Amino acid sequence: MNRTDYVRGVLTLYCGLPHTAARRPSPSDRRLAEQLFDQGIPLATVEAAFLLALARRAGRPPELPPLPFVRSLAYFLPVVEELRRSLPDLRYLAYLRSRVTSPT
């Protein structure tokens, strides 16, 4: 995958996520997606970070106030770094994907 396709893929995934304020990526989001490509982080790892971070947000106790919308791709960087060391099982990622994309 070339850089342009990778960046487009990251930004498309990011802008399509629930709980994100972005419907169009910001210039800083685009630069960050380019940096992820330059660091050699697979698109699958970035998607897994999105899914895991959103699952963690959804797992908050319901009595807590709701979290604000995610406003930057940078929000997901700590999870990307975590997953660089150990990617979860593909079945678990498929489960998370179904939870994020289906209504609850």
Stockholm file with secondary structure:
# STOCKHOLM 1.0

chainA/1-104         MNRTDYVRGVLTLYCGLPHTAARRPSPSDRRLAEQLFDQGIPLATVEAAFLLALARRAGRPPELPPLPFVRSLAYFLPVVEELRRSLPDLRYLAYLRSRVTSPT
#=GR chainA/1-104 SS CCHHHHHHHHHHHHHTSTTBCCSSCCHHHHHHHHHHHHTTCCHHHHHHHHHHHHHHHHTSCTTSCCCCCBCCGGGGHHHHHHHHHCCCCHHHHHHHHHHHHSCC
#=GC SS_cons         CCHHHHHHHHHHHHHTSTTBCCSSCCHHHHHHHHHHHHTTCCHHHHHHHHHHHHHHHHTSCTTSCCCCCBCCGGGGHHHHHHHHHCCCCHHHHHHHHHHHHSCC
//
